[in-house]
């Protein structure tokens, strides 16, 4: 994962990727080590 400089808190986003399905929503959580992805269940 690439580190991104974020000044605003990210809201729920739809992410298309190999590891995450298109319909699931996730939240990016900033940590000291980097960015964590938290997947929300409906």
BELVEN-V129639 format. One record per backbone hydrogen bond with DSSP energy under -0.5 kcal/mol. NH is the residue of the N-H (numbers start at 0). CO is the residue of the C=O. Records with the same first field share a line. If there is no record, write none. Layout:
# BELVEN-V129639
NH->CO  CO
This chain:
# BELVEN-V129639
5->3
12->25
14->12  23
16->14  19
24->39
25->12
26->37
28->26  35
29->27
30->33
35->28
37->26  35
38->36
39->24
